Amino acid sequence: MGLFWKTESDCIIEEIQDAAAQINMYLRKIEQSLIANDGANNGNIENLARWAQVIGSHMTKANALFEGLSDSNKRKADVPWVDGRYFHYSLYVMSVISALNKVEYAIKRYYGSDF
């Protein structure tokens, strides 16, 4: 970043960070819902599915932005995790995928083997 302005890459990294913040918000909602309802059930199944879709759309946007960065700028792409710690975007993506796999497991448990 320059002394008085932001580079285009800085702006892109900020957009990625904003997408991560949105994803984190929905991950917290999912976590709270799963804990409050002891997993997926009639009361939260629609919300879980909708929130997972929203996360997917934010991930698609963030991935496209990330791929547009140069290799040197990709190394600077740190984003916040749900607990406020910052990680490199690649590690963040793996963590989100892991979280979504747990949501999928909860939904499969609710629907049984028909899902």
N, C-alpha and C positions, 0 to 999 in steps of 0.2 A: 504494500500500500504506500502511495506517495504521501508526502507531507501534508498536502492540502486536498487531495482527491483520492478516490478509490479507482483501482484498475477494473477493467471488465471482469477479470478473473476473481478479484475480491468480491465483486457483486454476485457472481455466480456462486461462489462459496457461501456467501450469505444466504442466497436462495436455497441452497442445499441444507444449510443449517435451519432455515425456517421450515422446510419440509420435514426435517428430523424432529423439530419441536412439535409440529402437528402430529406426526406419527407417535411421538412419545405421549401426547395427550390421549390418543386413542388406545395406546397400550395400557395406560393407567386405567382408563375406563373399563377395558376388558378385564384387567386384573381385579379391579374392585368388584365387578359384576360376578366373576367366577368365584371369588372368595365369599361374597355376600350370599350367593345362591348355591354354594357348595358344588360348583361345576355348571355345566350347561343344563338348562331345563326349560319348561314352557315359558317361564317369565322372562328369560333373557336370550333365548336362542336367536331371535330375529335381530336384536341389537348386536350380538356377537358377530353374526354374519355380515351385517351392514358395516360395522366398524372395521372388520377385516378387509372388506372391499375398499373402504376409504383409505386404509393403510396401503393397500396395493396400488391405488392410484397415485398416492404421494410418493411411493417408492419408485414407480415408473417415471414420474417427473424428475425425482432426484437422481435416478440412474442416468437419465438422458443428459441432465446438466453435468453430472460428474464425467461422463464419457466425452463431453465437449471440452474439458480442460486439458491443458498440456500435461505431460508426465510430471514436470517439475511442480506445477500447480496442484496436481492430484495429491502430491505428498503433503501439501498444506491443508488439505480438506479434512479438518477435525470437526466433529459434530457432537452435540450433547446426547448423553444417554438419559434414560428416564430419571436416574438419581442425580443428574447434574454433572457427572464426570464426562470429560471429553475423550473421544476415541477417534481413531482414523475412520474415515467413511467405510472402508472395506470391512473392518471389524464390526462396525455398527450394522452394516447390512447382514452379516452373518448372525448377529445377535437378534435382529428383527426376524429373520427367517426362522431362527430357533424358537422365538416366542410365538410366531404364527403357527409353527408345527404343533406347539402345545395347545393352541386354540383349536386347531383342526382335530387333534386327539380328543379334546373335550366334546367337540361337536359330534365326532364319530361315536363316542361313548353314549351320547344322548340318542342318536338315531339308530345305533346298533350297526350291524354289518351292511345295511342297505344304503349307507351314505357313500 
